[in-house]
């Protein structure tokens, strides 16, 4: 009995040595990107940060460079810390880098698997992209929907003027209202609106996404049959009278708009108020431009944007200054690739470190702290990045 146990242990040890030998030989035969050295089997699992991973990845970049290669239990990962590298791989080689890894927790268990951001590369993802391009993929499409945003912003300012202490609540309501209106043509009438409540819960727990997709679809499909709902993402697409498969695709695409837009927009608007508090001189300069172009008798609208280059630059700078999402959604390489002489194996998960791209690659740095610095050289109708 003892001899059989020793035999099994010996076989397991021999197998492990063979696998380790193949892994080491593979690493030597292929010039992989640089990165922190890992341990056998577990790889870099002990190096992975528990909190603020984007800061750790940025610190690794200072030592290892713009692209960092690590392995977690045999899974290859590539962290991108440079905007030029990210553009080259994710944009110019998008046919290789547009797939998504399978994510059991967020995709399967938390209900996000049907949304565009979690779709594997294939017909379903291409179908969603086509729908979004058809309905909101151009400036002309956005212009057609801009009245939804302008109406909700007016309501927001009126409520904020009456209750300035409720800034966070009003931003949250306005953000949810805009997304629901653009996606479904649904008009929120009160703070205790049931569908809006679903949106607010979704900002706290991802698992309600499927509920929103279904509930929003019911709200949309009912009134739409009587022609009482204003134009929206879904109403535009439903005019083509799609089959049941097409309707499901439209439903999931609309839910994707909500999932991608609600929390990020809320965070960015709140950051804008913070920035204007921290940098009053920037606020005064933006106010002067606004007064000179729009005056004091009306609110600005989308049509004024080309005439407000400093404010346009300021909004872009706020998005850079405190990114709402410090790490991009992971992607998956669908076949072997070579970049800058480095071999990147098929199946590698790609992590864009947006925080690094924004704060280190483009940021204006002053005494070690990033500051708000809207683009200096700008002309009406054109914005030029100064780096």
N, C-alpha and C positions, 0 to 999 in steps of 0.2 A: 504493500500500500504506500509505504514511504517512498519507495523507488519510483512509483508512478507519479507521485506528486513532484518529486525532483525532476523527473523527465518533462512534465508539463511546464514547470518553472523554467527549465533550460530552454525549451522551445520558445516560450514567450520572450525570454531575454534575448535569444538569438534573433527572433523576428524584430524586436525593438532595435537591436544593433544594426540590422540590415536597413531598416527604415531610416534610422539616423544617418547611416552612411550614405544612403541615396540622397537624402536631403542636403547633406553637406556637399556631396559631389555636384548636385544640381546647382547649389548656390555658387560654387567655384566656377562652374562651366558657364554660368550666365552672370553678367554684371548687373546686379540688382541695384536700385537706388539706395543711397545711404540712409542710415537710421540707427537708433539705439540698438546695441546688441541684445539679443534675446536669449532665453533659456531653452534647452531641449524640450520638446513636446508643447510646453505652455507658451513658448515664444515670449512676447512682450507684455503678457497679461499683468505681471507685477509692476510694470512701468506705467500702466494706464491710470490717469488721474480719476479721482472720485468726483471732484467738483471742478468747475471751470476748465473743462478739457481744452478749450480753444486757447487759453493762456499757456497751458503746458505745451501744446502743439507749436505755438509761436516761439516759446523758449527753445524747443527742439530745433526749430528752423534756424535760430541764431548759431547753433552748433553744427547741424547737419545739412542745412541748405533749404532751397525752396520746395523741394519734393522730399518727403520722408517715407521710408518704407518700413513697415512693421508687420509682425505676424501674431495672431491670437489663436492658439490651438490649431495651427495649420492654415488659418484663413489669412490671406495676404491683404494688407490695407495700405493705401497710398494717401498721404495727407498733402494737400496743396496749399502752400503758404504765399504764393506769388500770383498776382493777377494775370501776368503775361502767360505763365504756365497754365493757369486755369482756362484762359481763353483759347490757348492752343489745343488743349486736350478736350475740353468740354464743348467748345463751339466748333472749332475747325475740324475736329475728329469726332463729331457728335455721333456718327454712324457706329463708332466703337464704344463710346462712353455714355450712351443714353439709356442703357438698361438699368434696372433697379434690383438690388439683392432682395431675397425673400426675407421678410421681417415678421416673424411669428407673433411677437408681442403687440407691436403697434398696428400691424396689418390684419392679422387673423383675430387676435383676442380683443383688440380695442376698436375694431370696426372700420379701419381706414383702408382696407385692401381694395375697395372699389373706386377710390378716388384717384385722380390723375397722378398725383405725386408719388403713389405707391405702386403704379402699374409697371409691369415688365414690358420691355420693348416688344411690340407686336401690333396686330390689327386693332385691338381695343384701345391702346394708348393713342395710336394714330387717329382713330375715330374721334376720341375726345379732343385731341388737338385741332382736328379739322372743324369740329363744332365750335370750339372757342375762337378759332380764327374767323369763322363765318360770322359770329355774332359780336365779338369784341376785339377782333384781331387787328384793327387799324384805328388811326386817329379819327377817321370819319365815323366809325362805329361808336367810339367813346363819346364823340361830340353829340351823337344822337341820344345817348343815355345821360349826358351831363346834367340835364334838368333835374334828374333824380337827386344827384349829389347837391346841386345848388339849392333845391328846396329843403333838403334835410339840414344843410348847413345853416340856413336862415332860422329854422326851428331851433337848432342847437344854440345859436347865439342869443336868441330871445330867451330861452330857458336859462342859459348861463348868466345872462344879465340879471334875471330875477333871483337866481340861486347860485351865486358864484362859489359857494362852499361845496357844491355838488359836482365839481369839475369831472372827477373820475366817473361818476355815474352817468353824466351827460355824454361824455365821450363814448362810453360803452354803448349807451342807447343809440347814439347817432351812427356809430360804426355798424352795429347790427342792423339798424333800419336801412342804411344805404345798401348793404349787401343783399338784404331780403328784397329790396325794391328792384335792384338791378337784376338779381337772379330770377325772382318770381313775380315782380310787379306787386308785391304785397306791401300795403301801407300800414305802418305801425301807428296806432292812435294814442297809446298810453304806456306809461312805464311798466304796468303789470300785464302787458300784452302776452298772451300765452306762447305764441311762436317766438317772440323776442326772448321770453324766458328760456326757451329751449336753446337759443343762440348763446345766452349768457352762461347757461350751465355747460355748454360745449366748450366755452373758454376755460372752464375749470376741470372738466373731465372729458377726454377724447371719446369715450365710449358712446356718447349720444349722437354721433354723426349719422348713424343709420336712421335714428329717429327723426333727425332734421330732414334728411333726404326724403323720407316718406311723408312726414307732416307737411313740409313745404310743398311737396308735389300735390298732396291732397288739396291744400289751400289754393294752389295754382290751378289745378285741373277743374275744380268746381266753378269758381267765378269765370274762368276763361270760356267755358261753354256758353255763357250768357253775354260775353263781350264786355264785362264790366271792369276788367283789369287792364292797367296801362301797359304799354310796350315794355318788354323785358327780354332777358336772355332766353328764357323758356318760351315765351309767346312767339318770339321771332322764329325759333326753331320748330315749334309745333305747327306753324303755318304750312310746313311741307307735308304734314300728315304722315309722320313716320309710322312704321310697324311697331310691334311690341318690343322688339330688340332695340330699335331706334329710340323709343321712348325711355327705355331703361338707361341707354347711353346718355341721353339728355338729362335724365334725373341725376345720374352720378356726376356728370360734368357740372351741373348747377351746384350740387353739394360740394364739389371741389372748389368752386369759386368761394363759397362760404368758408371752407376749411382753410384755404390759403389766405383769405383776406381779412377775416374778422379780427383775430388776435394780433396779427402783424400791424394792421392799420391802427388799431387802438393803441398799441405800444408806440408807434411812430408819432401819432398826434399828441400823445401825452409827453413824449420826448421833446416835441416842438415847444410846448409850454415851458418845460424845464429849461430848454436852451434860451428862450427869450428872457427867462428870469436870471439865468447865469450870465448872459451877455447882453446887457441893456443897450450898449452902443450899436450892436448889430440890429437890435429891434428898432432903434431910432432911425437907422439908415433905411431899413425896409419900410418903415412907416412913411418916410419922406417920399420914397419912390411911389408907394401906393397912393398917397395924397396927390402927387403930381399927375398921375395917370388916370386914376379912378375918381378922385375927389372925395368929398365927404357926404354926398347925397345918395350914394348907392353902394351896394356890396360888389366886390369883384366877381367875375364869372370866368368860365373857361376861355372864352374868346379874348380875355385880356391877357392871357399868359404870355404871348409873344411880346407884349409891351412892358412886361415886368421881369426883365432878365435877372435883376439882383434877387428878387424874391424866388424866382425859379431856382437860381443857384443856391439860395439859402435852404430851400426845401431838400434839394439833393444833398447838401452838406449835412443836414440834420439826419438823413437816412444813413450817411456814412459815419457820422460822429458816434451814434449809439445804434448799432444795427439791431433790429428787432429779432433777428435770427443769427446768432454768431457762427453756427455751423450749417452748411447747406445739407439738404437731404442726400444721403449716400447714393452713389451710382455704382454700377458694376461693369467692368470691362468684359465685353463679350468675345474677345479673342486676343491672343498674344499681341503685344505692341512693343515698339522701341521708341524711346524719347530721349534725346540728348545723349545717346550712347547707352542708356540704361534699358534693361529688359524689364517689362512689366507683364507678368503672367496673366493669362486668361482667368477670369473669376475674381480678380483683385477688386476690392471695394474701395471706391474713391470718396474721400472726405474733403470737400472744399472748406477751408478755414476762412470764412467770410470776415471774421473779426480781424484776422491778420491782414487780409487783403485791404480792409478799410482803414485800419489804424496805422499800419506800418508802410504799406505800399503807396498810399496817397496822402496820409495825414500830414498836416502842418504841426510840427512838434515844437512846443515851447516849454523849456525847463522840465522836460520829461513828461509833460502832460499834454494829451491831445486837446485841441481847442477848436471852437467853431471858427472857421475861416472861409466864408463864401468865396468862390472863385474870383480872383482879382481882375483879370482881363476879360471883360465881357462887353458885348455890344448888343443893342436891341435886336432880338430875333436870333441871336447866336450866342452860344456859351462855349468857351474854350477852357479846357482843364489846365490848370497851372500846377505842375508837380515840382 
